């Protein structure tokens, strides 16, 4: 009896986790349909339909379609997270891998993929200062080196011992804009538990992109 209850509970938790991943992915789109949810989130028709209806109920997707484009994503706002968020914990723990003998400023970062994997990064310094590398870039490069590209990354977190939630430097903002989805959640935090939610577009609204390169 208890085993059956546990199985039902586990299935419900898995369904909820899959929905939250789907919601984060859909919030990076301008328009959505059930078929897009199937393709982008690798779910079957029935699950995609349930998730689509829930997105509408939560006010994230419009009730009526907008022409041939599909249903408009109305809400790109990022839900405010709790410090217990596993990604924030992983980012905090990643500070332990920092090599920062010169600044003594350890930063940790963690990026979450659409299949639940987490890739970590920490800042690595060098006596030749321009050769230092930030935690955010190392986390993203780590994910890319394991075969995960922009459309498979759904959330990024970073943590440092700062008064306010730690914010990426200018170079990291440019790299994030290039390698991370524009509206996907980015969680800035510190050791005190302060958290600020943002996204790549807010961090760098006038980014240099491939469109600026001469053909």
PyMOL commands that set and color helices and strands:
alter all, ss='L'
color gray80, all
select helices_A, chain A and resi 2-26+34-41+45-57+67-69+86-97+129-131+135-145+150-152+170-179+200-203+210-212
alter helices_A, ss='H'
color red, helices_A
select strands_A, chain A and resi 31-32+61-65+71-73+107-113+118-122+153-160+185-190+195-198
alter strands_A, ss='S'
color yellow, strands_A
deselect
rebuild
show_as cartoon
